[in-house]
Amino acid sequence: MPHHCHDEHCSHDHSDDLTPALQNHLYAQIDFASVRTLNESAPSSGRKILEKTWQDRLSPTPELVSSADEQLIMHVPFTGQVRLHSIHIRTSPSASAPKTLRIFANNDDLDFSTAEEARPTQEVELALTSEVQDIPVKRQLFNSTRCLALFFVDNWSAGEEDETRLSYVGFKGDFLKLNKEAVNVLYESAARPSDHKVEGVEELGAKQGF
């Protein structure tokens, strides 16, 4: 008979939860050193929640908390081009959980002065839950993504809470590797000076000491 644990302190192995989420996970393709988060209360806290592995996704710390108001912008560059499938986000069932998320593909200079007016690639409404949300994107709009800007516009407090909190962000998709064969063909097809000597020029160069 299966055992159902309802005690929050009960030991439970979450390693098999949302197992499909581990397929095509883009953790290794995030350029962590170049991650930037605007309006974070603690330096590098945005980068730190991205650095959480899938196994650590349920850990409440580290946590990203907004500073001056409820808005946050996360700039997430990748080490190459990706085809984004979905975004994983974990918050909490509280008023400080983000509500509206605007996703911008390949916009690495977005800030609060431009975010309100800029047209997002996609906009979604997040659920009020402590579960990891797997938020699908319109794949045709994210086929060649070099970086993402995540604009958390507001939270569930309806303007009563200035702090927005997130504890996990991850991405699922395909990493578009360079085709080495195609690159080699490109180099081979490039003209080499030695293959296109102009008669008389080489002799003149020799006389001039070149």
RAFENHU-V650741 format. One record per pair of residues at least 4 apart in sequence whose ideal C-beta (glycine too) atoms are under 7 Angstrom apart, sorted by the first residue. I is the first residue (numbers start at 0). J is the second residue. D is the distance in Angstrom with one decimal. If there is no record, write none. Layout:
I:J:D / I:J:D
This chain:
4:9:3.8 / 4:11:5.7 / 13:57:6.1 / 14:54:6.8 / 17:131:6.4 / 17:133:6.9 / 20:24:6.8 / 20:53:6.8 / 20:87:6.5 / 20:133:6.2 / 20:171:6.3 / 21:53:5.8 / 23:84:6.5 / 23:171:5.3 / 23:172:5.9 / 23:173:6.0 / 24:53:6.4 / 24:169:6.7 / 24:171:5.9 / 25:29:6.6 / 25:81:5.8 / 25:170:4.2 / 25:171:6.5 / 25:172:5.4 / 25:174:6.6 / 26:52:6.7 / 26:169:6.5 / 28:77:5.0 / 28:78:5.3 / 28:79:6.6 / 28:81:6.0 / 28:174:5.0 / 29:49:6.0 / 29:75:6.3 / 29:77:6.2 / 30:76:4.4 / 30:77:6.1 / 30:78:5.2 / 31:46:5.9 / 31:49:6.6 / 31:50:6.0 / 33:76:4.7 / 34:45:6.2 / 34:46:4.3 / 34:49:6.0 / 34:74:6.6 / 34:75:5.8 / 35:74:4.3 / 36:44:7.0 / 36:45:2.8 / 36:63:6.8 / 36:71:6.6 / 36:73:5.0 / 37:71:6.9 / 37:72:4.2 / 37:110:6.4 / 37:111:6.6 / 38:65:5.3 / 38:66:5.1 / 38:67:5.9 / 38:70:6.0 / 38:71:5.5 / 38:72:7.0 / 39:44:5.0 / 39:45:5.2 / 39:63:6.1 / 39:65:7.0 / 39:66:6.3 / 39:71:6.9 / 40:64:4.5 / 40:65:6.5 / 40:66:4.2 / 41:64:7.0 / 43:47:5.8 / 44:48:6.8 / 44:61:5.9 / 44:62:6.9 / 44:63:4.8 / 44:64:6.9 / 45:49:6.8 / 45:63:5.2 / 45:73:5.2 / 46:50:6.2 / 47:61:4.2 / 48:61:5.9 / 48:62:6.9 / 48:63:5.0 / 48:165:6.2 / 48:166:6.1 / 48:167:5.8 / 48:168:5.7 / 49:75:6.7 / 49:168:5.6 / 51:55:4.3 / 51:56:6.1 / 51:58:6.7 / 51:167:5.6 / 53:169:6.8 / 56:89:5.9 / 56:131:5.7 / 56:167:4.6 / 59:166:5.7 / 62:164:5.9 / 62:166:4.9 / 63:71:7.0 / 63:164:6.9 / 63:165:4.6 / 64:162:5.5 / 64:164:5.3 / 65:69:5.7 / 65:70:6.4 / 65:71:5.0 / 65:162:5.6 / 65:163:4.3 / 68:161:5.3 / 69:153:5.7 / 69:154:4.8 / 69:160:6.6 / 69:161:5.7 / 69:162:6.8 / 69:163:4.6 / 70:111:6.6 / 70:151:6.3 / 70:152:6.4 / 71:151:4.3 / 71:163:5.8 / 72:109:6.2 / 72:110:6.8 / 72:111:6.8 / 72:114:6.2 / 72:148:6.2 / 72:149:7.0 / 72:150:5.2 / 73:149:4.3 / 74:107:6.1 / 74:146:6.7 / 74:148:5.5 / 75:146:6.3 / 75:147:4.7 / 75:149:6.9 / 76:107:6.8 / 76:145:6.9 / 76:146:4.2 / 77:81:5.2 / 77:144:7.0 / 77:145:6.2 / 77:146:6.4 / 79:174:6.3 / 79:175:6.4 / 80:143:5.2 / 80:144:6.6 / 80:145:5.8 / 80:175:4.3 / 81:144:5.1 / 81:172:4.9 / 81:173:6.5 / 81:174:5.5 / 81:175:6.4 / 82:138:6.8 / 82:141:6.6 / 82:142:5.3 / 82:172:5.2 / 82:173:4.3 / 82:175:6.3 / 83:136:5.4 / 83:141:3.7 / 83:144:5.2 / 83:170:6.5 / 83:172:4.3 / 84:135:6.9 / 84:136:6.9 / 84:138:6.3 / 84:171:4.7 / 84:172:4.5 / 85:133:5.3 / 85:134:5.7 / 85:135:4.7 / 85:136:6.1 / 85:171:4.7 / 86:134:4.7 / 86:136:6.7 / 86:170:5.9 / 87:131:5.6 / 87:132:6.9 / 87:133:5.8 / 87:167:6.8 / 87:168:6.8 / 87:169:3.9 / 87:170:7.0 / 87:171:6.8 / 88:125:6.4 / 88:132:5.0 / 88:134:6.5 / 88:165:6.5 / 88:167:6.8 / 88:168:5.6 / 89:131:4.7 / 89:166:5.2 / 89:167:3.8 / 90:96:3.9 / 90:97:6.1 / 90:125:6.9 / 90:164:6.4 / 90:165:5.4 / 90:166:6.8 / 91:96:5.5 / 91:129:5.3 / 91:164:6.4 / 92:96:6.8 / 92:127:5.5 / 92:128:5.7 / 92:129:5.3 / 94:154:6.4 / 94:155:5.2 / 94:156:3.7 / 94:159:6.6 / 94:160:4.6 / 95:154:5.6 / 95:156:6.8 / 95:160:5.3 / 95:162:5.1 / 95:163:5.8 / 95:164:4.5 / 96:127:5.6 / 96:154:6.0 / 96:155:5.2 / 96:164:6.8 / 97:125:5.5 / 97:151:4.2 / 97:154:5.4 / 97:163:5.1 / 97:165:6.4 / 98:124:6.3 / 98:125:5.9 / 98:153:5.2 / 98:154:5.5 / 98:155:5.0 / 99:122:6.9 / 99:124:6.0 / 99:152:4.0 / 99:153:5.3 / 100:123:5.2 / 100:125:5.8 / 100:149:6.3 / 100:151:5.8 / 101:119:3.8 / 101:122:4.9 / 101:150:4.2 / 101:152:6.1 / 102:119:5.8 / 102:120:5.5 / 102:121:4.8 / 102:136:6.6 / 102:147:6.5 / 102:149:6.2 / 103:109:5.7 / 103:117:6.8 / 103:119:5.5 / 103:120:5.5 / 103:147:6.9 / 103:148:4.0 / 103:150:6.8 / 104:120:4.5 / 104:140:6.6 / 104:141:5.4 / 104:144:5.0 / 104:147:6.3 / 105:144:6.4 / 105:145:5.4 / 105:146:6.0 / 106:148:4.9 / 107:146:5.0 / 109:113:5.9 / 109:114:5.4 / 109:117:6.5 / 109:148:4.3 / 109:150:6.9 / 110:114:6.6 / 113:117:5.2 / 114:150:4.9 / 120:140:5.1 / 120:141:6.9 / 121:136:5.6 / 121:137:5.7 / 121:140:6.3 / 123:134:5.6 / 125:132:6.3 / 126:132:5.8 / 127:155:5.4 / 128:132:6.8 / 131:167:6.7 / 136:140:7.0 / 136:141:5.4 / 138:142:6.8 / 151:163:5.7 / 154:160:5.9 / 154:163:4.6 / 156:160:3.3 / 177:182:6.1 / 178:182:6.7 / 179:183:6.3 / 180:184:6.5 / 181:185:6.5 / 182:186:6.6 / 183:187:6.2 / 184:188:6.2 / 185:189:6.8 / 190:194:6.6 / 190:195:5.9 / 196:201:5.5 / 199:203:6.2 / 200:204:6.3 / 201:205:6.6 / 202:206:6.7 / 203:207:6.3 / 204:209:4.0
